[in-house]
């Protein structure tokens, strides 16, 4: 019985640990801009409504030194878009898994192919 419990713990723990390692952002100086490595994504973002309004990368992705989120969940959008995230706004009547089910991650334009 103990071996089964240990095996189950390993089945849960090993993928969780390996996922945390994969999603960890490489160490960068605190004054380094995201654009230095992510030029294409930064340009798409800057041309989007959010970029034009001055919303920075850290709003969605967090800080590379403390809490970094490579693929932010829709909960990161709640601060400004609670109604849309809740799925009750016009055009958002269907509960999506996340915003990226329909919207491009950086331009946030509706992806008609999805």
QUIRACOR-V169073 format. One record per pair of residues at least 6 apart in sequence whose ideal C-beta (glycine too) atoms are under 6 Angstrom apart, sorted by the first residue. I is the first residue (numbers start at 1). J is the second residue. D is the distance in whole Angstrom. If there is no record, write none. Layout:
i: (I,I)
j: (J,J)
d: (D,D)
//
This chain:
i: (23,25,25,28,34,34,35,41,44,44,45,45,48,48,60,60,61,62,62,74,74,74,77,77,78,83,84,87,102,102,104)
j: (70,64,68,64,42,57,42,106,106,107,51,106,107,108,72,76,69,68,69,85,98,99,85,99,85,89,92,95,110,114,111)
d: (5,4,4,6,6,4,4,5,4,5,4,5,5,5,5,5,6,5,5,5,4,5,5,6,5,5,5,4,6,6,5)
//
